[in-house]
Amino acid sequence: MNIQAEKAIIIEQFKKVNDVNLISAIKSLLEYAAKKEKESYDIPEDHQKLVMERFDEIRKNPERLLDWEEAKKSLGTK
């Protein structure tokens, strides 16, 4: 089942709910989800700049990159 179909089913079920506490709980979940979604995209400019600087360094000097398998071995991880 795709997400749109699932949302439609939930909406229809919600329309039948009369329990004030359940409605309040669902509202709180939706507010929390909206807040978390917004937070996940609020990346400070300083962090963005740092990442872009590191990308530039790698573009200029790609031999600095380590192979993932070699990096794991040097860290002693499996």
HELIX and SHEET records of a PDB file:
HELIX    1   1 ILE A    3  LYS A   15  1                                  13    
HELIX    2   2 VAL A   20  GLU A   39  1                                  20    
HELIX    3   3 GLU A   45  LYS A   60  1                                  16    
HELIX    4   4 PRO A   62  ARG A   64  5                                   3    
HELIX    5   5 TRP A   68  LEU A   75  1                                   8    
END                                                                             
